[in-house]
């Protein structure tokens, strides 16, 4: 991140203006210039250290350790690849982990600086618009803080006990821009007291909506790209527009169709990328994850059995609550600086159409090729391998 900022300041170029090899040369150059600084500081502090044992994250020994850990966890079925909703930084164009997400509370309209925008962006508003019910003159008003995502709506959800909407259970609404019919579904997760009591369901851009889509077998169309601009799916009027600029365009278009029902101040918590200061965008991406459920249960049991003692003891409940609701850990990043994931996508010689992704892993490409040959019963030389998305920095930095 530091190198990217320097390059932008000095050359006007961002990371994507370089290929990976060129960019890594710039990072190594910066490391060689600045990397010794912390050692000088430690010496001035009088630290008595064995300087011959100084190590750097990208040293070959560390890289081998990360590769070994990844392969071992994959072989133990503790690492898997899946399409899931992740915390995404549009500024970094990468997934980030939960611990890299900071929060900022806003109590109403608040102007904030967002990377990539010349002017500040306003947050702290709740927008309400209406979906017309197909086949009658009725409407269902929904409230949202992110109207730009409504192009990806696949349903409207209401609480089954909400008397305002019981007549609409199982009916359909017409999407004003895509002309799709979207169902009105019922689910107890909907808060009858919040907003209008009816919510838009956008599974590819909201964690709660993603779980709703799993329970109700809903589609998950993405409408925001990794760089924070709107997808072609949104139509020519929005394609390529930055997400927060699209917000006002959508509101204006809803007003033109006489479907906009107003805006009011709203207290909310914004997720912010600790590395870039960007507003986190939940996006549906294929990533690598660590299974955490079994490990979490063992950690909870260790406290209950007395093998592990939490001090002060009142944090025991916090420990149990956090681990009992923990989700699987996204460990892949779309950054160029870091340990390359030792996994390879397999292309079989008989493949003529796009099939389900096939992956193997190994401590080297040769080992991965041998694994693929055994797995698919082929000659190793007949298999094409392509290494996947880099890198795997968090395995080393936080786990091993």
Order of alpha helices (4+ residues) and beta strands (2+ residues): alpha-alpha-alpha-alpha-beta-beta-beta-beta-beta-beta-beta-beta-beta-beta-beta-alpha-alpha-beta-beta-beta-alpha-alpha-beta-beta-beta-alpha-beta
